[in-house]
Amino acid sequence: MDRVRVRTRVRRKYRNRRIGVAFIGIVLIAAIIFAIIKFSGYTAEMSVGEMNVDLNREAVIIRDEAVFTTLSYSRADYLVPEGSSVESGTPVMNIYKRGYNDGIGTNLQQISEEVYAAQLEQLGDTKDNTLAGFNEAIAALEMQIAAVSMSNSSEASIIELEQQLAQKMDERNAYLKESLQTTEKLRTLYERERQARSNLDNWLVELSAEKSGRISFYFDGYENALNKDKLSIISSPVVEGAINKRSAVSWTVESETLAYRIVNTEEWYCAFLTKADEPMRLAEGVEYKLKIAGYGEYEATALASIISGEKVVNILHVAADIGELANVRNVSISVSAVVTGVKVETSSIMSADDGQYIDIMNAGVREKTGIEVLAVKGSYSLIRAKDAEMDLNSGVKYWVPRKQLLKPKEGSQ
């Protein structure tokens, strides 16, 4: 009998222990579930605020320009100065086809000198005031060209003087041909000169501007990829390559070469990169102050940011004279603004391939809502709804995923 009582007490003891263990297990599981729910995030309320934007970046200039190519050539003479304004139809370059050598031009020059010597021989001691006037003008122009070449005068001055000199020499040649009787010697020289000029003309092609604007003969290879008409398909590798000054891939065919470009001076763009997982990026339509080191300050408006792989291409549009930036690609910039928006905790902002989001709480249910970040400062950011019809304002509740055990204190920025 005593043995039975002992067994019963033992069974009760083990049964009670199992019940206790099970109870503790249930409590632990409940605590874990509660902790997961509790510490996975929390609900916060939006408020209206103001912040400063202050970004410093390496950037590239993007121009609205048309690039013109021509057949591959051996040499070019520029008929207008670099950076000058031209009208459509203005002759801008003389190019010499591939295979041309300077001996062709030298031959014409030597024959022209023989022609002039023979003309003077026939003129003899006769005084000709008109010829004297031509010679004085030619000598004066030659002296001016020499002086300008030795000074820091502009390219425009040299080109203009050289064109005046060539015109005066042609006028002198034409005058002597008309005023002197053509002898057999002169006739032979004139024919040799005509053939030499004809031979030179076969190698020579005159290019005229195909549109109006500021002309440039300098290229860095990015003119085609970093151009206004490519803004909608611009990619981060292209921008990054230009920022890092990598050589651009040639986009002309073998039989062509770059000739000149015509730049629209009234508007241009500036682009830089941010990381795709970085909250701050430029917001479309927001006006910023753009300071370009060494070039000045401008008012700029942001275009829609372009997500490209792990980077975001940020683009600013500037409606102002491009000035020296017509020939500049790489710049160091500062972007600033004072913006007003809805204040949220930065950790609530999510980045995806198609933009940025935040979870709005609606009757206890999270609703994914597209946003644009206006500014970031510490633990808080200013945002606006991507959809203009979406009302984000003070008091709107949103979800903050908890990435740390302690919630940031309100106002700690």
C-alpha positions as CSV (number, residue, x, y, z in Angstrom):
1,M,0.0,0.0,0.0
2,D,2.8,2.4,0.9
3,R,4.6,1.4,-2.4
4,V,1.5,2.5,-4.4
5,R,1.3,5.8,-2.7
6,V,4.9,6.5,-3.4
7,R,4.4,5.7,-7.2
8,T,1.4,8.0,-7.3
9,R,3.3,10.9,-5.7
10,V,6.2,10.4,-8.3
11,R,3.8,10.4,-11.2
12,R,2.1,13.7,-10.0
13,K,5.6,15.2,-9.5
14,Y,6.7,14.5,-13.1
15,R,3.3,15.5,-14.5
16,N,3.4,18.9,-12.7
17,R,7.0,19.4,-13.9
18,R,5.9,18.8,-17.6
19,I,3.0,21.2,-17.2
20,G,5.4,23.8,-15.8
21,V,7.8,23.4,-18.6
22,A,5.1,23.6,-21.2
23,F,3.7,26.8,-19.5
24,I,7.2,28.4,-19.5
25,G,7.6,27.4,-23.1
26,I,4.3,29.0,-24.1
27,V,5.2,32.2,-22.2
28,L,8.6,32.3,-23.9
29,I,7.1,31.8,-27.3
30,A,4.5,34.5,-26.6
31,A,7.3,36.8,-25.4
32,I,9.4,36.2,-28.5
33,I,6.4,36.9,-30.8
34,F,5.6,40.0,-28.8
35,A,9.3,41.1,-29.0
36,I,9.4,40.5,-32.7
37,I,6.3,42.6,-33.2
38,K,7.3,45.2,-30.7
39,F,10.9,45.6,-31.9
40,S,10.3,45.2,-35.7
41,G,9.1,48.8,-35.9
42,Y,6.7,51.3,-34.6
43,T,4.2,53.9,-35.7
44,A,5.2,57.6,-35.9
45,E,3.4,60.8,-37.0
46,M,4.5,63.2,-39.7
47,S,5.0,66.9,-39.1
48,V,5.8,69.8,-41.4
49,G,9.3,71.1,-41.3
50,E,12.1,73.0,-43.0
51,M,15.7,72.0,-43.8
52,N,18.8,73.1,-45.7
53,V,20.2,71.2,-48.6
54,D,23.9,71.4,-48.9
55,L,25.7,68.9,-51.2
56,N,29.3,69.0,-52.6
57,R,30.0,66.7,-55.5
58,E,32.2,66.2,-58.6
59,A,30.0,66.7,-61.6
60,V,29.9,66.9,-65.4
61,I,28.5,69.6,-67.7
62,I,26.0,68.4,-70.3
63,R,25.3,70.7,-73.2
64,D,22.6,71.2,-75.8
65,E,24.9,70.9,-78.8
66,A,24.9,69.5,-82.3
67,V,28.1,67.6,-83.4
68,F,29.0,67.5,-87.1
69,T,31.4,65.1,-88.7
70,T,33.1,65.0,-92.1
71,L,35.3,62.8,-94.2
72,S,38.6,61.9,-92.6
73,Y,41.1,64.6,-93.3
74,S,44.8,65.2,-93.0
75,R,44.7,68.9,-92.1
76,A,42.2,71.7,-91.4
77,D,42.3,75.4,-91.6
78,Y,39.8,77.2,-89.3
79,L,38.0,80.1,-90.9
80,V,36.3,81.4,-87.7
81,P,37.7,81.6,-84.1
82,E,37.1,79.0,-81.4
83,G,34.0,80.0,-79.4
84,S,32.7,82.6,-81.9
85,S,29.0,83.0,-82.8
86,V,28.2,81.8,-86.3
87,E,25.1,81.9,-88.5
88,S,23.9,79.0,-90.5
89,G,25.8,78.9,-93.8
90,T,28.9,80.6,-92.6
91,P,32.1,79.0,-93.9
92,V,33.9,77.6,-90.8
93,M,36.6,75.1,-91.9
94,N,38.7,74.2,-94.9
95,I,39.6,70.5,-94.6
96,Y,42.2,68.7,-96.7
97,K,41.3,65.1,-97.6
98,R,43.3,62.2,-96.3
99,G,46.4,61.7,-98.5
100,Y,47.0,65.5,-98.8
101,N,50.6,66.7,-98.1
102,D,51.9,70.2,-97.6
103,G,53.9,69.9,-100.8
104,I,50.7,70.4,-102.8
105,G,50.2,73.8,-101.2
106,T,53.8,74.7,-101.2
107,N,53.9,74.1,-105.0
108,L,51.1,76.5,-105.6
109,Q,52.8,79.1,-103.4
110,Q,56.1,78.8,-105.3
111,I,54.4,79.2,-108.7
112,S,52.4,82.2,-107.4
113,E,55.7,83.8,-106.3
114,E,57.1,83.1,-109.8
115,V,54.1,84.7,-111.4
116,Y,54.5,87.9,-109.3
117,A,58.2,88.0,-110.1
118,A,57.5,87.8,-113.8
119,Q,54.8,90.4,-113.5
120,L,57.3,92.8,-111.8
121,E,59.9,92.0,-114.5
122,Q,57.5,93.0,-117.2
123,L,56.4,96.1,-115.3
124,G,60.0,97.2,-115.2
125,D,60.7,100.7,-114.0
126,T,57.2,101.9,-114.5
127,K,55.7,103.4,-111.3
128,D,52.3,102.1,-110.4
129,N,50.6,103.8,-107.5
130,T,47.9,101.2,-107.3
131,L,50.4,98.4,-107.0
132,A,52.3,100.4,-104.4
133,G,49.1,100.7,-102.4
134,F,48.6,97.0,-102.5
135,N,52.2,96.3,-101.4
136,E,52.0,98.8,-98.5
137,A,48.8,97.2,-97.3
138,I,50.2,93.7,-97.6
139,A,53.4,94.7,-95.7
140,A,51.4,96.3,-93.0
141,L,49.2,93.2,-92.6
142,E,52.3,90.9,-92.4
143,M,53.7,93.1,-89.7
144,Q,50.5,93.0,-87.7
145,I,50.2,89.3,-88.0
146,A,53.8,88.9,-86.7
147,A,53.1,91.3,-83.8
148,V,49.8,89.6,-82.8
149,S,51.4,86.2,-83.0
150,M,54.0,87.3,-80.5
151,S,51.5,88.8,-78.1
152,N,48.6,87.3,-76.2
153,S,46.0,88.5,-78.6
154,S,42.9,86.5,-79.4
155,E,42.7,83.8,-82.0
156,A,40.0,85.9,-83.7
157,S,42.5,88.7,-84.4
158,I,45.0,86.4,-86.1
159,I,42.4,84.6,-88.3
160,E,40.9,88.0,-89.3
161,L,44.3,89.4,-90.3
162,E,45.3,86.3,-92.2
163,Q,42.0,86.5,-94.2
164,Q,42.6,90.2,-94.9
165,L,46.1,89.4,-96.1
166,A,45.0,86.6,-98.4
167,Q,42.3,88.9,-99.9
168,K,44.8,91.7,-100.6
169,M,47.2,89.3,-102.3
170,D,44.4,88.0,-104.5
171,E,43.4,91.5,-105.3
172,R,46.9,92.4,-106.3
173,N,47.3,89.3,-108.4
174,A,44.0,90.1,-110.2
175,Y,45.0,93.7,-110.8
176,L,48.3,92.8,-112.4
177,K,46.7,90.2,-114.6
178,E,44.3,92.9,-115.9
179,S,46.8,95.7,-116.3
180,L,49.7,93.9,-117.8
181,Q,49.9,92.5,-121.4
182,T,50.0,88.7,-121.3
183,T,53.3,87.5,-122.7
184,E,54.1,83.9,-123.5
185,K,56.1,83.5,-120.3
186,L,53.2,84.9,-118.2
187,R,50.7,82.8,-120.1
188,T,52.7,79.6,-119.3
189,L,53.0,80.7,-115.6
190,Y,49.3,81.5,-115.4
191,E,48.4,78.0,-116.7
192,R,50.8,76.3,-114.3
193,E,49.3,78.4,-111.4
194,R,45.7,77.4,-112.6
195,Q,46.7,73.7,-112.6
196,A,48.3,73.9,-109.2
197,R,45.3,75.7,-107.8
198,S,42.9,73.1,-109.4
199,N,45.0,70.3,-107.9
200,L,44.8,71.9,-104.5
201,D,41.0,72.4,-104.8
202,N,40.6,68.7,-105.5
203,W,42.0,68.0,-102.0
204,L,40.2,70.9,-100.4
205,V,36.6,70.9,-98.9
206,E,35.0,73.9,-97.4
207,L,32.6,73.3,-94.5
208,S,29.9,75.7,-93.6
209,A,27.9,75.9,-90.4
210,E,24.8,73.8,-90.6
211,K,23.0,75.8,-87.8
212,S,23.5,79.0,-85.8
213,G,25.1,79.1,-82.4
214,R,28.5,79.1,-80.7
215,I,31.1,77.0,-82.6
216,S,33.8,74.9,-81.1
217,F,36.4,72.7,-82.6
218,Y,37.4,70.9,-79.3
219,F,36.1,67.4,-78.4
220,D,36.5,65.1,-75.4
221,G,34.5,62.1,-76.9
222,Y,31.5,62.5,-74.6
223,E,29.6,64.9,-76.8
224,N,27.3,62.3,-78.2
225,A,26.5,60.4,-74.9
226,L,26.3,63.5,-72.7
227,N,24.0,65.6,-74.7
228,K,20.6,67.1,-74.1
229,D,18.9,64.7,-76.6
230,K,20.3,61.8,-74.5
231,L,19.1,62.9,-71.1
232,S,16.2,60.4,-71.0
233,I,18.5,57.4,-71.5
234,I,21.6,58.7,-69.6
235,S,23.3,56.0,-67.5
236,S,25.5,56.1,-64.4
237,P,28.4,54.3,-66.1
238,V,28.7,57.1,-68.7
239,V,28.5,59.9,-66.1
240,E,30.9,58.0,-63.8
241,G,33.3,57.6,-66.8
242,A,33.3,61.3,-67.5
243,I,33.7,62.2,-63.9
244,N,36.7,60.0,-63.6
245,K,38.0,61.3,-66.9
246,R,38.1,57.9,-68.6
247,S,38.5,57.9,-72.4
248,A,35.2,57.8,-74.2
249,V,34.3,55.1,-76.7
250,S,34.6,56.5,-80.3
251,W,31.2,56.8,-81.9
252,T,32.3,57.9,-85.4
253,V,32.8,55.4,-88.3
254,E,36.3,54.8,-89.6
255,S,35.7,57.0,-92.7
256,E,34.6,60.0,-90.7
257,T,36.1,62.3,-88.1
258,L,34.7,65.0,-85.8
259,A,34.7,68.5,-87.4
260,Y,32.9,71.0,-85.2
261,R,30.0,71.4,-82.8
262,I,27.4,74.1,-82.5
263,V,26.5,74.9,-78.9
264,N,23.2,76.4,-77.6
265,T,24.6,79.0,-75.2
266,E,21.2,79.7,-73.5
267,E,20.7,76.5,-71.6
268,W,22.8,73.6,-70.3
269,Y,22.9,70.9,-67.6
270,C,25.0,69.6,-64.7
271,A,24.9,66.0,-63.6
272,F,26.3,64.1,-60.6
273,L,25.8,60.7,-58.9
274,T,24.5,59.5,-55.6
275,K,24.1,56.0,-54.3
276,A,20.8,54.2,-55.0
277,D,20.5,53.3,-51.3
278,E,21.3,56.8,-50.2
279,P,18.1,58.7,-49.2
280,M,19.2,62.1,-50.6
281,R,18.8,62.8,-54.2
282,L,17.5,65.8,-56.2
283,A,13.7,66.2,-56.3
284,E,12.2,67.1,-59.7
285,G,11.1,70.7,-60.1
286,V,12.9,72.0,-57.0
287,E,15.1,75.1,-57.5
288,Y,18.6,75.0,-56.2
289,K,21.6,77.3,-56.0
290,L,24.4,75.8,-58.1
291,K,27.9,77.0,-57.4
292,I,30.6,75.8,-59.8
293,A,34.1,76.3,-58.5
294,G,35.9,78.8,-60.7
295,Y,32.9,79.6,-62.9
296,G,30.2,81.3,-60.7
297,E,26.8,80.7,-59.2
298,Y,23.6,79.9,-61.1
299,E,19.9,79.2,-60.4
300,A,19.1,75.6,-61.4
301,T,16.1,73.4,-61.5
302,A,16.2,69.6,-60.9
303,L,15.0,67.2,-63.5
304,A,13.7,63.8,-62.5
305,S,16.4,61.6,-61.0
306,I,17.4,58.5,-63.0
307,I,18.0,55.2,-61.2
308,S,20.8,53.4,-63.0
309,G,22.1,50.2,-61.3
310,E,23.5,51.0,-57.9
311,K,23.7,54.7,-58.7
312,V,21.3,57.6,-59.2
313,V,21.9,60.2,-61.9
314,N,21.0,63.7,-60.6
315,I,20.5,66.4,-63.2
316,L,20.2,70.2,-62.9
317,H,18.9,72.4,-65.7
318,V,20.4,75.9,-66.0
319,A,18.8,78.6,-68.2
320,A,21.8,81.0,-68.4
321,D,24.7,81.8,-70.7
322,I,27.1,78.9,-70.7
323,G,30.2,81.1,-71.0
324,E,33.5,79.2,-70.6
325,L,31.6,76.0,-69.7
326,A,31.1,75.5,-73.5
327,N,34.5,73.8,-73.4
328,V,34.5,72.3,-69.9
329,R,33.3,68.9,-68.9
330,N,34.5,68.2,-65.3
331,V,33.6,70.6,-62.5
332,S,33.4,70.7,-58.7
333,I,30.0,71.9,-57.5
334,S,28.0,72.9,-54.4
335,V,24.2,72.5,-54.5
336,S,22.1,74.3,-51.8
337,A,18.5,75.1,-51.1
338,V,16.1,75.7,-48.3
339,V,13.1,73.3,-48.6
340,T,9.8,72.8,-46.8
341,G,8.2,69.4,-46.6
342,V,6.9,66.6,-44.4
343,K,9.3,65.5,-41.7
344,V,9.8,61.7,-41.2
345,E,12.4,59.5,-39.7
346,T,15.1,58.7,-42.3
347,S,15.0,55.0,-41.4
348,S,11.3,54.8,-42.6
349,I,12.4,55.6,-46.2
350,M,12.8,52.6,-48.5
351,S,14.6,52.5,-51.8
352,A,13.6,50.3,-54.8
353,D,14.4,50.0,-58.4
354,D,11.6,52.3,-59.4
355,G,11.9,55.0,-56.6
356,Q,11.6,55.7,-52.9
357,Y,8.7,54.6,-50.6
358,I,7.3,54.9,-47.2
359,D,4.6,52.8,-45.5
360,I,1.6,54.9,-44.5
361,M,-0.6,53.4,-41.8
362,N,-4.3,53.2,-42.8
363,A,-6.6,51.6,-40.3
364,G,-3.7,49.6,-38.9
365,V,-2.6,48.4,-42.4
366,R,0.6,49.5,-44.0
367,E,0.2,51.1,-47.5
368,K,3.3,51.5,-49.7
369,T,3.4,55.1,-50.9
370,G,5.8,56.7,-53.4
371,I,7.7,59.7,-52.1
372,E,10.6,62.0,-53.1
373,V,13.2,63.0,-50.5
374,L,13.8,66.8,-50.3
375,A,16.4,66.9,-47.6
376,V,18.2,64.7,-45.1
377,K,19.6,65.8,-41.7
378,G,20.7,63.3,-39.2
379,S,17.9,60.9,-38.2
380,Y,15.2,62.9,-40.0
381,S,14.3,63.7,-43.6
382,L,11.9,66.0,-45.4
383,I,9.8,64.3,-48.0
384,R,6.8,64.9,-50.4
385,A,4.4,62.5,-52.0
386,K,5.5,61.4,-55.5
387,D,1.8,61.6,-56.6
388,A,0.7,65.2,-56.3
389,E,-2.8,64.1,-55.4
390,M,-1.6,62.2,-52.3
391,D,-2.0,64.2,-49.2
392,L,1.0,63.9,-46.8
393,N,0.7,66.3,-43.9
394,S,1.1,66.7,-40.2
395,G,-0.5,63.9,-38.2
396,V,-0.4,61.3,-40.9
397,K,0.8,58.0,-39.3
398,Y,3.6,56.0,-40.9
399,W,5.6,52.9,-40.1
400,V,9.2,53.0,-39.0
401,P,11.1,49.7,-39.4
402,R,13.2,49.3,-36.2
403,K,16.8,49.0,-37.1
404,Q,17.9,49.7,-33.5
405,L,16.6,48.9,-30.1
406,L,16.1,52.5,-29.0
407,K,13.8,54.8,-30.8
408,P,15.3,58.2,-31.8
409,K,14.2,61.1,-29.7
410,E,11.9,63.5,-31.4
411,G,13.8,66.6,-32.4
412,S,17.3,65.0,-32.3
413,Q,18.7,66.2,-35.6
